[in-house]
């Protein structure tokens, strides 16, 4: 069973593998959405799979709220992600 969405929390030691190794694997298996969350940079990169390739949905930072696919029905409070960093 392939998930519709994957979220990866980046760290300095794994960020390269998450981008270079895992992203193509997720695309190959048909994961529809991917988020890369970087707590140190306070950023969230959102991607959607389009015709077998990742398309950038958006890059989000300390906005008060963000509606990000596939959970666009929910207003996410991104500042809460970084509260403990």
N, C-alpha and C positions, 0 to 999 in steps of 0.2 A: 504494500500500500504506500503510495507516494503522498506526502503531505502537500496541502495547498500553499502553505507558508512556512518559511524557515527564518528564524532570527538568530544571528550570530553576534556574540559580544566579543569585540575585538580587544586584543591586548598586544603590547609590543612584541611579545614572543610568538603570537599566532596570527597576526593580521595578514602577513604575506600568504600563509597557507590558506587562510579563509578566502582570500581574493583569487589567488592563482590556482589552487588545487580544488577547493570545495565549490566555488561558484560554477565552474564548468561541469562538475559532477551533478550539481543540483539541476542545471539546465538540461543535461543529457537525460535525466530521469523525469523531467517534466514538472518540477516544482514551479508553481505559478508565480509566487511572490517571495522575495528575499529582502530582509532588512539587515544591514550591518550597523551595529550600534558601537560607537567609540566613546566610552565614558571619559577618557582623558581629553579628547577633542570636543566633547559635548556635542556630538553630531550623530545623526541617524540618516543613513543613506537607504533609500527605498528603491527597489527594482521590480519590474514586472517582466515575465517571460513573453516575448513576442516573436513568433516564427523561429523559435529555438535559440534566440539571443536575448541577453539582458538589456532592457531599456530602462533608463533612469526615470523613476517616477518623481523623485524629488530629493533634495538635501535639506535636512531640517536641523536647526540648532536650538537655541533657548527660547523659541517662540512660546507664548503662553499656551496655545492650543494648536494641534495639527490633526487633520483628518487624512489618514494615510491608508491607501489600499493594502490589504483587503479588508481593513477594519475602518473604512472611511465613515461609517455610521457612528463611530465613537470619537468624541473630541479628546485626544490624548493630551495630557498635561506633561509635556516633555521635560520641563524643569524638574519634575519629580524624579526623573531617571538619574539626574545628576546630584540630587540632594545629599547623598552620602559620599560623593567623590571628593 
